[in-house]
């Protein structure tokens, strides 16, 4: 699961390294404003920690079967489990057809990122590879109590101009929650402080007033961990940008997905890579 696949753009602007566990990005090399190459992917110097770190931060993997949180926890006999039904309902339903119980792994009422062993800790198989792209496949055989089997593919690629792409496709044998995601919110170590810009995002009101309204949450949480829904298709546009005035490194994000989540490594007490000033300092600091 820790075989390293290296992709490099022909113009030398970007190099990415992946391992099969979680189809995970482990290194991402780009040039700063001084022309120096930097690895800006958070992670480990020892990739085996992807499977063994008890904190389980989910670094740059394919998150699934469902990215983010599923609420409605309930106590069933001696195990804690989340409850959801097909079709989705606001409140947990009593046991019966199309009601499923999945293990909790974040507090007492939430299933996070696919459960105890999500797609980020499953071994993916390489099915196609070139010098600039790699495609991984994973079969989720009703893992973690989700309904049906899901066959998923992810293709990672790099292109001239410092472009990194990820395409995820999946099919299921029956109706199921399917919300896998390429984890990019913790991807970029730009500087000890950085700015982010979210264009045309809304959660029911203007983005500026929304940010003012959640300042107390941001202060308490020591950063951002918030989702906003785009108010129009951003497939061919730049919907979100993050950058560093210190390094000059900037990422512009385009996606065909309806929302973006910005997470700024709050409470991320994982020791940094050596190239990021580790190993005696964690990423939150």
Backbone as a ProteinNet text record, in pm:
[ID]
protein_1_A
[PRIMARY]
XXXXXXXXXXXXXXXXXXXXXXXXXXXXXXXXXXXXXXXXXXXXXXXXXXXXXXXXXXXXXXXXXXXXXXXXXXXXXXXXXXXXXXXXXXXXXXXXXXXXXXXXXXXXXXXXXXXXXXXXXXXXXXXXXXXXXXXXXXXXXXXXXXXXXXXXXXXXXXXXXXXXXXXXXXXXXXXXXXXXXXXXXXXXXXXXXXXXXXXXXXXXXXXXXXXXXXXXXXXXXXXXXXXXXXXXXXXXXXXXXXXXXXXXXXXXXXXXXXXXXXXXXXXXXXXXXXXXXXXXXXXXX
[TERTIARY]
79.8	0	82.7	214.6	298.6	392.3	356.8	431.4	414.6	523.8	519.6	510.7	412.3	396.5	422.8	516.6	556.4	507.6	439.2	390.1	457.4	501.9	566.6	515.6	482.4	440.3	560.2	540.5	652.8	732.9	666.1	738.4	807.4	798.3	865.6	801	678.5	613.5	555.6	530	464.4	499.9	526.7	552.4	469.8	399.7	314.4	350.2	345.2	372.1	252.5	216.7	100.3	138.5	60	68.5	-69.4	-73.5	-198.5	-296.3	-247.4	-340.4	-414.2	-544.7	-625.3	-607.6	-528.6	-491.7	-442.9	-353.6	-317.9	-201.7	-217.8	-109.7	-17.4	110.8	204.6	304	329.8	417.9	364.2	375.6	338.4	440.1	521.3	632.1	597.8	602.9	583.2	689.9	700	802.5	742	817.7	773.4	816.6	795.2	824.5	973.5	1055.2	1199.6	1252.6	1164.5	1204.6	1248.5	1232.7	1271	1155.9	1187.2	1085	1049.5	919.3	871.4	767.9	774.7	671.2	562.5	443.1	337.3	224.7	248.4	147	171.3	71.1	81	84.6	150.9	159.3	269.6	327.7	427.5	556.6	668	791.7	786.2	713.4	693	548.7	528.9	393.8	313.8	377.4	301.6	210.8	240.5	156.9	16.8	0.1	-132.9	-229.1	-175.4	-258	-255.4	-153.1	-133.1	-152.5	-154.6	-171.3	-309.8	-318	-449.3	-533.6	-470.8	-546.7	-622	-570.9	-639.4	-682.7	-587	-623.9	-671.3	-657.9	-701.5	-628.4	-500.7	-418	-431.2	-496	-485.7	-525.5	-619.2	-666.5	-799.8	-849.6	-987.9	-1074.3	-1163.1	-1246.5	-1376.8	-1416.4	-1540.2	-1570.6	-1685	-1782.6	-1849.9	-1852.4	-1918.6	-1826	-1788.6	-1702.6	-1783.7	-1720.7	-1783.1	-1868.1	-1969.7	-2035.7	-2176.9	-2212.5	-2349.4	-2398.4	-2502.9	-2550.2	-2648.5	-2717.1	-2818.3	-2754.8	-2680.1	-2624.6	-2729	-2711.1	-2802.2	-2726.3	-2768.3	-2702.6	-2772.1	-2697.9	-2753.3	-2676.5	-2744	-2683.7	-2556.4	-2439.5	-2315.9	-2228.9	-2279.1	-2195.8	-2267.4	-2189.3	-2245	-2250.6	-2362	-2374.8	-2456.6	-2422.4	-2502.7	-2615.5	-2723.1	-2840	-2876.7	-2899.4	-2954.5	-3043.6	-3127.2	-3220.4	-3215.4	-3263.2	-3277.1	-3426.2	-3486.2	-3423.1	-3383.8	-3300.8	-3249.2	-3361.8	-3358.9	-3455.3	-3381.8	-3452.5	-3389.9	-3362.1	-3454.3	-3441.9	-3422.6	-3357.7	-3335.5	-3468.1	-3471.7	-3591.1	-3579.7	-3693.8	-3688.2	-3638.4	-3586.7	-3536.7	-3642.1	-3596.3	-3686.2	-3614.9	-3686.3	-3623.6	-3559.1	-3441.6	-3368.7	-3322.1	-3311.6	-3252	-3119.2	-3012.8	-2878.4	-2808.4	-2727.6	-2650.2	-2501.6	-2433.9	-2291.4	-2217.1	-2091.9	-2020.5	-1986.5	-1990.4	-1949.9	-1798.9	-1738	-1593.6	-1552.9	-1651.1	-1621.6	-1725.5	-1693.6	-1790	-1893.4	-2009.2	-2111.9	-2231.4	-2225	-2341.7	-2306.3	-2182.8	-2139.5	-2056.3	-2084.4	-1995.6	-1918.9	-1787.7	-1703.5	-1624.2	-1629.7	-1545.8	-1552.6	-1672.2	-1689.4	-1679.4	-1654.7	-1652.2	-1513.7	-1502	-1376.2	-1264.4	-1294.2	-1196.8	-1260.6	-1240	-1295.7	-1205	-1237.8	-1160.6	-1016.4	-991.8	-855.6	-762.1	-817.9	-734.5	-755.9	-812.7	-826.2	-718.9	-676.3	-574.6	-639.9	-599.4	-649.6	-553.1	-605.6	-527.4	-504.4	-380.7	-349.9	-399.4	-482.1	-534.2	-482.6	-424.7	-366.9	-268.1	-158.4	-54.9	23.2	53.2	144.1	240.3	322.6	417.3	348.7	225	154.2	21.4	-17.2	-145.1	-142.3	-226.9	-243.3	-390	-445.5	-584	-586.5	-656.8	-672.1	-817	-834.3	-967.4	-984.3	-1106.9	-1138.3	-1278.9	-1295	-1425.2	-1464.3	-1569.7	-1626.1	-1741.7	-1717.1	-1817	-1903	-1987.2	-2076.1	-1997.6	-1879.2	-1794.8	-1861.1	-1833.2	-1879.7	-2032.1	-2100.5	-2245	-2324.9	-2257.1	-2328.4	-2396.2	-2506.7	-2576.6	-2507.4	-2510.8	-2462.6	-2311.9	-2267.5	-2126.2	-2102.2	-1993.1	-1955.8	-1818.8	-1810.9	-1682.7	-1642.1	-1526.7	-1482.5	-1350.4	-1336.1	-1211.9	-1172.7	-1044	-993.3	-873.4	-870.7	-757.2	-691.6	-564.4	-484.2	-395.7	-381.1	-295.7	-234.3	-122.5	-57	-40.8	-42.7	-33.4	59.5	104.3	186.3	113.6	193.2	134.7	101.3	152.4	131	-10.4	-71.1	-210	-214.5	-292.5	-317.5	-465.9	-498.3	-638	-669.2	-795.7	-845.7	-989	-1014.5	-1147.8	-1190.5	-1307.4	-1359.1	-1490.2	-1499.3	-1621.3	-1656	-1785.7	-1826.9	-1962.6	-1982.4	-2111.7	-2148.1	-2278.3	-2325.3	-2427.5	-2435.5	-2528.7	-2668.2	-2681.9	-2812.6	-2805.6	-2919.9	-2922.3	-2840	-2757	-2668.8	-2627.6	-2580.5	-2512.7	-2381.7	-2357.7	-2232.1	-2186.2	-2090.8	-2040.1	-1890.9	-1822.4	-1676.7	-1615.9	-1497	-1432.4	-1282.5	-1219.7	-1075.1	-1037.2	-966.1	-934.7	-825.4	-863.8	-766.4	-759.9	-852.2	-856.5	-734.4	-668.9	-548.4	-424.3	-435.3	-328.9	-213.3	-240.3	-140.2	-83.7	43.9	116	180.9	114.3	161.5	249.5	209.4	286.3	227.8	291.9	235.7	105.5	85.8	-43.8	-71.8	-198.9	-231.8	-371.5	-401.6	-531.8	-607.7	-740.3	-817.1	-932	-966.4	-1073.4	-1173.8	-1301.2	-1407.4	-1502.7	-1508.6	-1588.5	-1721.9	-1828	-1962.1	-2001.3	-1975.9	-2019.6	-2132.2	-2223.5	-2335.1	-2383.7	-2430.7	-2501.9	-2634.6	-2690.8	-2818.3	-2805.9	-2681.7	-2663	-2526.7	-2501.1	-2376.5	-2256.2	-2150.6	-2034.7	-1969.6	-1966.7	-1903	-1980.5	-2112.1	-2191.1	-2185	-2174.7	-2164.5	-2034.4	-1925.5	-1797.5	-1799.7	-1862.7	-1875.2	-1955.8	-2061.2	-2149.7	-2086.4	-1979.4	-1916.8	-1781.2	-1750	-1621.1	-1601.7	-1707.8	-1696.1	-1661.1	-1722.8	-1690	-1546.2	-1502.4	-1365.2	-1266.6	-1295.8	-1206.9	-1199.7	-1314.1	-1316.6	-1248.4	-1263.9	-1206.5	-1066.9	-1012.7	-876.5	-858.4	-960.6	-948.9	-1079.4	-1070	-1187.8	-1206.2	-1330.5	-1371.3	-1517.9	-1540.7	-1675.6	-1698.8	-1824	-1863.7	-1956.9	-1938.9	-2031.3	-2074.2	-2193.4	-2247.5	-2229.2	-2174.3	-2161.5	-2299.6	-2312.7	-2441.6	-2447.8	-2338.3	-2344	-2234.1	-2240.2	-2145.1	-2005	-1909.9	-1771.7	-1677.7	-1733.1	-1651.3	-1538	-1566.3	-1466.4	-1425	-1450.9	-1415.5	-1333.6	-1273	-1201.2	-1297.4	-1345.5	-1442.2	-1379.7	-1259.6	-1192.1	-1043.4	-983.2	-838.3	-778.1	-660.2	-583.4	-440.8	-378	-243.8	-163.6	-33.2	58.2	139.1	135	219.4	366.5	390.1	527.5	597.7	534.1	597.2	563.4	453.5	407.5	332.9	311	239.5	89	16.6	-127.4	-193.5	-308	-387.2	-523.1	-563.5	-695.5	-770.9	-889.8	-963.5	-1087.1	-1100.1	-1220.5	-1277.3	-1409.3	-1471.2	-1611.5	-1658.1	-1797.5	-1887.2	-1831.8	-1908.4	-1980.8	-2091.3	-2174	-2125.4	-2023.9	-1982.9	-1832.8	-1780.9	-1640.7	-1632.5	-1538.3	-1512.6	-1370	-1355	-1223.1	-1186.6	-1077.7	-1029.1	-884.5	-852.8	-719.9	-635.4	-647.9	-562.3	-576.8	-698.1	-723.3	-705.5	-636.9	-617.2	-550.6	-468.3	-401.9	-268.2	-272.1	-154.1	-63	-56.6	32.6	167	275.4	408.2	435.4	498.2	525	632.7	629.7	741.9	866.7	982.1	1106.9	1110.7	1061.5	1065.1	970.5	882.6	790.6	831	954.5	1002.6	990	952.5	939.6	1074.2	1072.2	953.8	911.7	968.3	938.2	830.1	766.4	658.6	540.3	418.9	302.6	246.1	150.2	99.6	13.9	-52.8	-132.4	-43.3	73.7	166.7	243.6
-122.9	0	127.5	115.9	234.7	248.5	183.8	200.5	344.1	408.1	549.5	563.1	639.4	672.4	821.5	857	995.8	1045.8	1159.1	1223.7	1360.2	1393.9	1523	1585.2	1714.9	1786.2	1804.9	1801.6	1816.7	1944.5	2054.1	2180.2	2193.6	2091.3	2092.6	2180.7	2227.8	2320.7	2253.4	2122.5	2053.7	1905.4	1850	1707	1658.1	1547.1	1491.4	1345.3	1303.4	1164.9	1107.5	981.9	915.6	777.6	729.5	590	528.3	394.4	324.3	326.1	334	341.5	474.9	466.8	586.7	663	607.1	681.8	821	822.2	943.5	1019.8	1150.6	1240.4	1257.7	1224.9	1235.5	1350.2	1392.1	1506.2	1583.8	1717.3	1803.5	1915.9	1909.3	2002.8	2108.9	2236.5	2351	2454.6	2556.8	2659.2	2782.6	2839.2	2962.4	3082.7	3202.7	3323.6	3345.5	3269	3278.3	3170.8	3087.4	2979.5	2853.8	2850.2	2732.9	2633.2	2506.1	2402.5	2373.6	2363.4	2334.8	2222.6	2135.1	2034.3	2098	2115.5	2185.5	2091.5	1961.7	1866	1829.6	1852.7	1807.6	1655.7	1601.1	1456.1	1410.3	1295.6	1231.1	1206.9	1203.4	1152.9	1000.8	936.5	791.4	764.8	720.4	704.3	594	506.3	403.6	465.1	590.3	659.4	687.1	681.1	696.4	591.4	474.9	366.3	356	410.7	383.1	501.7	624.6	740.9	736.3	724.6	714.8	841.3	954.9	1079.1	1078.4	1004.4	981.2	1112.7	1199.5	1329.4	1328.5	1217.3	1204.6	1305.6	1281.2	1368.7	1335.1	1420.3	1420	1289	1218.2	1091.5	1111.3	1003.6	1002.6	966.1	1055.9	1036.6	969.8	866.2	797	687.4	622.2	641.1	777.1	841.2	970.3	1067.6	1175.6	1277.6	1368.5	1410	1492.3	1405.7	1463.6	1399.2	1351.1	1237	1188	1188.6	1263.9	1275.5	1162.4	1177	1082.4	958.2	976.4	862.5	797.6	670.4	600.4	488.9	450.9	344.1	212.1	121	-8.4	-116.8	-187.6	-290.8	-235.5	-287.7	-243.1	-159	-120.4	-40	89.5	193.2	317.9	312.4	355.3	353.1	470.4	520.9	622.7	556	629.8	576.6	666.6	607.7	684.2	592.1	652.8	574.9	620.8	535	566.5	567.9	680.6	811	878.3	981.6	1051	1124	1118.8	1190.8	1277.2	1377.8	1468.5	1398.4	1314.9	1248	1098.1	1031.1	886.6	810.9	706.8	625.7	497.1	438.3	310.3	200.3	93.7	-17.6	-66.9	-100.9	-149.6	-150	-175.2	-174.8	-40.4	-45.5	73.5	163.2	106.6	178.8	111.2	190.2	134.6	194.9	113.2	155.7	149.5	259.6	267.7	315.7	273.6	304.7	452.5	500.4	637.6	642.7	748.6	763.6	907.7	991.9	1130.5	1176.3	1165.9	1199.9	1089.8	1127.3	1027.7	1031.9	1116.1	1124	1144.1	1117.7	1148.3	1034.8	1001.4	917.3	1009.7	1008.9	1103.6	1032.9	1087.1	1044.5	893.7	837.3	698.6	596	637.6	541.8	515.1	407.1	375.7	348.3	269.3	244.7	290	416.3	471.4	443.8	503.7	480.2	528	622.1	673.3	569.3	466.4	360.2	225.7	228.4	108.6	111.4	-6.6	-14.8	-8	87.2	103.3	36	-5.7	-76.3	13.5	20.6	97.4	20	85.2	20.5	87.2	205.8	272.6	376.6	392.7	486.7	538.5	668.2	730.3	817	893.1	980.3	1099.4	1129.3	1245.5	1210.2	1082.1	1047.3	905.9	882.3	748.6	731.6	613.2	582.6	467	488.1	387.1	338.1	212.7	152.5	96	109.4	50.3	-7.4	-130.1	-191.6	-186.1	-112.7	-102.3	-201.8	-316.9	-424.6	-408.5	-303.4	-273.9	-254	-197.5	-174.1	-76.4	-91.7	-4.4	-3.1	-98.6	-106.6	-26.1	37.8	110.3	11.6	50.2	-42	-56.6	-181.2	-205.1	-201.5	-250.4	-243.7	-121.7	-52.7	63.9	39.6	57.8	51.8	193.8	235	374	380.4	482.5	511.6	656.3	679.3	815.6	826.9	933.1	961.2	1090.5	1079.6	1195.7	1230.4	1358.4	1398	1535.1	1560.5	1690.9	1741	1873.7	1934.8	2055.6	2098.4	2218.7	2337.4	2426.7	2543.4	2520.5	2410.5	2384	2339.7	2261.1	2218.4	2076.1	2059.4	1929.4	1898.6	1778.6	1740.8	1611.2	1598.1	1473.4	1452.3	1334.6	1299.9	1171.2	1174.2	1058.6	1014.3	884.2	826.2	701.7	678.2	562	511.2	379.8	317.4	228.4	210.9	134.3	29.9	-80	-186.6	-161.1	-62.6	-23.6	118.8	176.5	313.7	325.9	428.2	445.5	590.9	630.7	758.6	751.3	847.6	850.9	995.1	1027.4	1164.2	1165.4	1087.1	1081.1	1212.4	1239.2	1365.3	1345.9	1425.5	1434.3	1534.7	1491.8	1579.9	1678.6	1804	1906.5	2020.2	2021.6	2134.6	2140	2025.6	2025.6	2005	2040.4	2008.5	2107.2	2233.9	2334.7	2400.8	2377.1	2447.3	2568.2	2682.9	2800.9	2889.3	2907.2	2992.1	2974.6	3034	3023.9	3102.2	3200.8	3267.6	3283.4	3271.7	3287	3342.3	3386	3441.2	3340.8	3351.7	3272.2	3356.5	3334	3407.9	3308.8	3329.3	3245.6	3332.8	3311.1	3394.9	3327.6	3407.1	3359.1	3238.6	3247.1	3143.9	3198.6	3113	3159.5	3050.6	3089.9	2997.4	3062.9	3135.3	3200.7	3351.4	3401.6	3545.8	3581.7	3711.2	3759.7	3701.5	3667.9	3601.4	3687.5	3820.9	3906.4	3903.6	3912.5	3908.4	3770.4	3666.9	3531.7	3515.3	3567.7	3556.5	3633.3	3749.7	3825.2	3745.6	3678.5	3604.4	3484.1	3430.4	3311.3	3340.5	3467.1	3501.8	3436.5	3428.5	3368	3220.3	3151.6	3010.3	2994.7	3084.2	3076.9	3097.5	3194.8	3220.2	3098.3	3039.6	2923.6	2803.3	2788.6	2673.2	2694.8	2815	2849.9	2840.4	2871.6	2871.7	2835.4	2805.8	2771.2	2619.9	2578.1	2443.4	2454.4	2524	2561.9	2530.6	2500.4	2472.6	2581.2	2614.1	2704.8	2642.2	2676.6	2624.3	2729.9	2688.4	2780.5	2818.5	2943.3	2983.6	2969.4	2915.1	2881.8	2780.8	2723.2	2620.4	2680.6	2621	2669.2	2573.4	2486	2385.2	2447.6	2554	2617.3	2755.1	2780.3	2907.8	2881.4	2985.1	2974.5	3014.4	2916.9	2943.9	2976.9	2925.7	2945.9	2963.5	3055.3	3077.8	3088.3	3030.1	3044.1	3079	3168.7	3208.5	3257.5	3268.9	3318.4	3433.5	3546.5	3658.4	3631.2	3542.5	3511.4	3428.3	3319.7	3229.3	3264.1	3336.6	3364.6	3248.9	3143.2	3026.8	3050.6	3017.3	3039	2917.3	2880.3	2774.2	2829.5	2807.5	2842.8	2713.4	2700.4	2574.8	2587.4	2496.2	2481.6	2343	2331.7	2202.7	2198.5	2076.9	2060.5	2023.2	2025.2	1995.3	2121.1	2105.6	2221.4	2301.6	2251.6	2319.3	2306.5	2389.8	2384	2391.6	2317.6	2323	2373.2	2476.4	2532.2	2493.9	2420.9	2374.9	2419	2486.2	2546.1	2475.3	2342.7	2259.3	2292.5	2328.7	2358.4	2232	2244.6	2132.8	2012.7	2038	1929.6	1902.4	1817.7	1795.5	1685.4	1676.6	1581.7	1648.3	1576.3	1632.8	1659.6	1772.3	1813.4	1727.3	1725	1671.5	1756.5	1698.4	1771.8	1895.4	1882.3	1996.7	2108.1	2080	2181.2	2230.4	2200	2247.1	2146.1	2022.2	1916.6	1853.6	1747.4	1678.8	1718.9	1823.1	1857.7	1964.2	2001.1	2100.4	2039.6	2059.5	2005	2106	2059.2	2144	2259.7	2244.8	2356.3	2473.6	2447	2553.6	2604
0	0	0	20.8	30.9	-89.2	-200.3	-323.6	-372	-409.6	-446.6	-598.2	-643.7	-784.8	-801.7	-890.3	-910.6	-1045.6	-1044.1	-1165.7	-1178.5	-1299.5	-1321.8	-1450.2	-1444.8	-1564.4	-1656.7	-1788.4	-1882.8	-1864.2	-1820.5	-1805.6	-1669.9	-1585.2	-1456.9	-1352.2	-1377.9	-1285.8	-1163.3	-1170	-1059.7	-1062.5	-944.7	-927.9	-809.8	-830.7	-725.9	-702.8	-575.3	-540	-464.7	-498.2	-440.7	-390.1	-293	-251.7	-266.4	-269.7	-298.2	-181.5	-58	54.6	46.6	27.7	15.7	-114.1	-208.9	-330.2	-289.5	-191.3	-117	-179.2	-189.1	-225.6	-105.8	-120.7	-8.9	-24	-145.8	-171	-290.3	-284.7	-396.7	-406.8	-511.1	-526.6	-630.6	-587.4	-675.7	-641.9	-724.5	-702.6	-637.2	-541.7	-477.8	-561.1	-508.5	-585.6	-608.6	-535.7	-555.6	-650	-701.3	-790.5	-719.5	-587.1	-508.6	-503.5	-523	-515.5	-370.7	-343.2	-208.5	-213.5	-115.2	-95.7	-9.5	-65.5	8.3	51.1	48.6	93.4	239.5	323.8	462	464.9	565.8	573.7	665.7	630.3	715.3	637.3	710.6	651.1	639.2	729.3	726.8	685.1	560.4	508.3	576.9	650.1	721.4	827.4	865.7	963.5	908.9	778.1	719.7	772.6	808.3	860.7	1012.5	1075.6	1218.7	1310.8	1259.2	1345.6	1410.3	1542.2	1607.2	1591.9	1566.9	1547	1414.5	1316.8	1188.8	1121.8	1084.4	1028.8	882.5	811.2	670.9	582.9	561	479.4	330.9	252.9	106.4	40.9	101.6	47.1	-22.9	-85.8	-131.8	-11.5	26.2	143.9	101.8	170.6	135	235.4	226.6	120.7	125.6	240	251	322.2	252.9	311.9	403.9	512.1	615.5	708.1	769.7	883.2	851.2	909.4	907.9	1052.1	1079	1217.3	1250.1	1362	1410.4	1471.1	1579.4	1649.2	1738.5	1763.4	1853.4	1922	2038.6	2113.2	2083.2	2022.6	1985.4	2059.8	2147.3	2232.3	2294.7	2254.3	2319.9	2228.8	2111.3	2021.3	1988.2	1966.9	1918.7	1767.5	1711.7	1567.1	1519.4	1399.9	1336.1	1260.2	1237.7	1170.2	1053.6	937.6	827.7	746.3	664.1	585.1	440.2	352.1	210.5	178.3	136.9	115.9	247	237.5	354	427	558.8	641.6	742.9	793.8	890	1021.8	1067.1	1195.8	1177.5	1274.1	1261.2	1258.2	1177.1	1161.3	1243.1	1282.7	1354.3	1263	1322.4	1243	1145.6	1026.5	923.6	790	681.2	549.2	518.1	458.4	414.4	528.8	649	761.6	793.9	803.7	816.3	937.7	1003.6	1119.1	1084	1105.8	1074.7	1197.6	1214.9	1339.3	1352.1	1476.7	1506.2	1527.5	1478.6	1498.1	1525.9	1561.1	1597	1697.3	1824.6	1927	1944.6	1995.3	2026.8	1932.5	1829.8	1741.9	1595.9	1557.3	1420.9	1362.8	1236.2	1156.3	1063	1072.3	999.5	890.1	769	656.9	629.2	638.4	596.6	706	828.9	938.6	992.2	1067.6	1135.5	1035.6	933.3	826.6	695.9	663.3	540.1	421.6	309.8	188	200.8	290.4	305.9	366.1	433.2	491	421.7	303.5	220.4	112.3	70.5	-33.7	-170.9	-251.2	-386.7	-484.8	-599.3	-700.7	-821.3	-866.3	-987.9	-1109.7	-1192	-1313.1	-1439.5	-1428.7	-1545.9	-1497.1	-1572.3	-1529.3	-1648.3	-1649.1	-1744.6	-1664.5	-1732.7	-1662.1	-1596.7	-1640.8	-1586.7	-1519.7	-1516.6	-1454	-1398.5	-1299.9	-1243.3	-1205.3	-1236.3	-1201.2	-1102.5	-991.5	-887.7	-884.9	-842.2	-828.6	-688.4	-635.2	-504.8	-506	-452.7	-435.6	-289.2	-260.7	-126.8	-119	-56.7	-50.1	74.8	73.1	186.2	315.5	304.3	421.8	518.2	645.1	751.7	765.3	700.5	714.3	614.6	517.9	413.7	318.4	257.5	166.2	31.7	-22.6	-157.2	-172.3	-287.2	-323.6	-411.9	-386.2	-466	-528.7	-659.1	-729.6	-765.1	-715.2	-731.1	-806.2	-885.9	-957.9	-930.3	-912.8	-905.3	-997.9	-1077.9	-1165.7	-1119.6	-1081.9	-1045.7	-1164.8	-1195.4	-1306.6	-1280.8	-1348.2	-1343.9	-1486.2	-1501.3	-1634	-1628	-1745	-1754	-1690.5	-1634	-1569	-1423.2	-1365.9	-1224.4	-1191.5	-1280.2	-1261.1	-1204.8	-1099.5	-1037.3	-1051.4	-1102.5	-1122.8	-1049.6	-1008.7	-951.5	-1000.2	-1056.1	-1102.9	-1034	-970	-898.2	-962.6	-993	-1049.7	-969.1	-949	-872.1	-919.6	-908.9	-936.8	-818.8	-795.7	-680.7	-725.3	-649	-681.5	-625.9	-535.9	-486.5	-435	-404.3	-356	-228.6	-222.8	-108	-96.2	20.2	34.1	-41.8	-130.9	-204.1	-210.1	-125.8	-120.7	-103.4	-185	-173.5	-220	-171.9	-201.9	-207.4	-289.9	-289.4	-182.5	-79.1	33.5	-7	-25.6	-62.5	38	132.7	225.5	314.4	341.6	423.3	337.7	211.8	118.8	120.8	144.2	114.3	239.4	262.9	368.3	302.3	311.5	239.6	326.4	450.4	541.2	680	777.9	912.4	923.3	836.9	825.5	677.2	640.4	500	484.9	364.1	332.2	245.8	247.1	153.2	101	-22.7	-87.8	-142.5	-110.9	-162.9	-242.2	-371.5	-458.7	-489	-482.8	-513.7	-429.3	-300.9	-208.3	-123.2	-83.5	-3	90.3	205.9	292.8	329.6	233.3	253.3	266.9	274.5	282.7	225.5	218	161.5	233.9	159.7	218.5	326.7	309.4	409.3	540.4	531.8	654.5	717.7	633.8	687.2	765.6	713.3	782.7	914.1	914	1038.2	1139.3	1090.8	1179.2	1244.8	1185.3	1243.1	1305.8	1326.1	1385.1	1521.6	1600.2	1732.7	1721.1	1623.6	1601.2	1555.7	1468.5	1418.4	1532.6	1619.6	1733.2	1824	1854	1943.3	1880.4	1750.1	1681.3	1629.7	1649.6	1608.4	1457.3	1382.4	1237	1169.9	1041.5	962.4	954.4	963.2	923.5	884.8	774.2	734.9	587.2	555.1	417.1	366.2	239.4	171.9	40.4	-1.5	-126.9	-235.5	-349.8	-462.1	-513.9	-558	-611.8	-763.4	-824.2	-966.1	-996.6	-1114.3	-1154.2	-1165.1	-1092.5	-1093.4	-1166.9	-1251.4	-1319.2	-1399	-1470.6	-1557	-1505.2	-1378.9	-1317.4	-1191.9	-1139	-1011.9	-902	-827.2	-722.4	-589	-565.4	-437.2	-461	-388.7	-399	-260.4	-243.3	-120.1	-160	-85.1	-124.4	-5.5	-28.2	74.1	17.8	86.1	47	78.2	173.7	213.4	107	63.7	-33.1	-176.7	-197	-332.2	-394.9	-318.6	-370.6	-357.3	-461.8	-466.9	-530.4	-478.6	-539.9	-577.4	-701.4	-751.4	-776.1	-716.7	-720.1	-807.8	-903.3	-984.4	-959.7	-953.9	-927.1	-985.6	-1018	-1059.9	-942.5	-822.4	-702.2	-652.3	-580.8	-544.8	-424.6	-353.6	-230.7	-209.6	-122.1	-84.3	67.3	123.2	267	286.7	369.1	399.7	542	554.3	684.6	699.3	808.9	824.6	930.6	933.4	1019.1	1167	1209.8	1349.6	1434	1545.5	1637.9	1570.1	1469.7	1398.2	1467.2	1566.7	1650.4	1596.9	1465.7	1399.6	1374.8	1404.5	1385.7	1238.1	1212.2	1074.7	1009.1	875.5	799.7	828.7	804.7	823	733	607.6	515.4	558.4	652.4	703.5	842.5	882.8	1011.8	1123.3	1089.5	1189.7	1220.4	1298.9	1349.6	1491.6	1546	1685.2	1700.3	1588.9	1588.8	1516.2	1571.2	1501.3	1401.9	1321.3	1213.3	1263	1375.7	1427.1	1462.2	1518.1	1554.2	1435.1
[MASK]
+++++++++++++++++++++++++++++++++++++++++++++++++++++++++++++++++++++++++++++++++++++++++++++++++++++++++++++++++++++++++++++++++++++++++++++++++++++++++++++++++++++++++++++++++++++++++++++++++++++++++++++++++++++++++++++++++++++++++++++++++++++++++++++++++++++++++++++++++++++++++++++

